[in-house]
């Protein structure tokens, strides 16, 4: 029976308990979680966290295995999104204003210099972390079995990241930006070099179409700036987010991070479990267990977790989450230091009449720029296309299932990697020394057809020699994995040597100089 | 009135029945429509109008150019050459990747990857796939010479003055 008085009492009671009711409406589980069940719920009933499995294998937490590179790449991406949005508050993507707004951000806007620096260094760091992550995944054989497709998604992320970097590079509209993008757009148009040599450009000009699509005209101008801005702030980040989602989803569905077959033993040994007990727990998990397991622990599916018990796994909350938080804090701390001490460069306003000399792309493209200095089409489109295609094919051409989760797949693989390292270093240095000293075909035969130069230049020679070395490895070891290690190592070395060449030894007119102190002033 | 079942495709061994044919036709026309829609939509990002200054521009009258000399018109990246026979225009845009060449003692050189050209625009070294482009020189009705950046001509073609 409700009278006015008890109605008010109910209302006041509700008001008094407001904080508790509100908190309970938000939380669907106990906090703080005390049991294994509650800790599991903290992860899988949380919108942001439930991409994680509720338990992870202790081996996956070892920093020496993954070096946390995937996480670092992802956290750098988040950092870039945050600093990017902050920069968007003041940046104006118009050729008349872009440069001045970047200057304002650097010198006038509160914390602007810091945010811009952080954005620039995080971009470089993300590319580096991504390359290292790809190498880690390759060398631990983590592309095999059910993980083949995730390697392909990773390659997609690689492409998107490079495009994000490339599109962002134009936005300051300084000399470096303008000429880097002019060259980049002409590289996109370089299939015209091939169609010209074949005499078919008037009928079929994919290079021209690609260039027009990219920069909205014949020269880099306002249309190019708007298109690159559009790509950089919305199209590519959206694609990146979707691919990241799929990438993480596949990690879950493929059974978590890869680990060696004897991961359980390794973990138990490290924890000091006696050998007898380790031996007793070996072999298939007892499918008629004597203790009960919650649904979230036993999953019947096609994944590598089949017939394995959860005994060497640990609850994601709190250990796994804390590990991720630690990596995040470390990444942000390093970025904060870099942003504080080192300024992002800003050259003079873009001037279409005066090219930079030398006009150098950022470090991760300088290897490509070295190749492009031999042939625009082969160096800019042909060879990168072959390399990306080759990388994509790795999980489908090397299907040996042994030694997944083991660095170099063991001692013999390590030996192959070292041999390839030695071979490719010697080869690269000799080839580059030869071209510096003696030049190439056009120096000896000035009238030679461009078609021959497209197919016979240092870049194509490198690809050919690497392919032959890999086939040779395949023949003498009979193992596709070892051939893959040989090829991948060769390309890593090639990439590093070409990048070093482009960074340190190329000066004005792209000529060879032992040291920047010898560059002629212009 | 009954009709015989039509023989689709004319192949006696693998007759497709009407339902499968209609299904395939439906999916096919959906895909076709999708492809056409995509191609139509893609017309948007392909630029139809280039917001660039007109390709033809005036360079002055012949008296501004002494015989056997050449001058650079910096804003348009063109060198104007005059010899005894007349006028020619040489593009200063490197045919490799679009950088602007600089003058050297006996020709031109590109600062980006070191392509070297003679005074006639021929490639002697570097990654440029062909020589520098020669551009058409004409005369406007008011007596001024014009250069057309979009019209390439042979090296020997001279506009006589």
Interface residues (C-beta under 8 A of the other chain):
Chain A: X179 X182 X183 X185 X186 X187 X190 X193 X196 X197 X209 X212 X213 X216 X217 X218 X219 X221 X222 X223 X227 X353 X354 X355 X356 X357 X358 X359 X372 X373 X374 X375 X376 X439 X442 X443 X446 X450 X453 X508 X509 X510 X511 X522
Chain B: X45 X46 X47 X50 X51 X52 X74 X75 X77 X96 X97 X98 X99 X100 X102 X109 X110 X111 X112 X113 X114 X122 X123 X124 X125 X126 X127 X129 X130
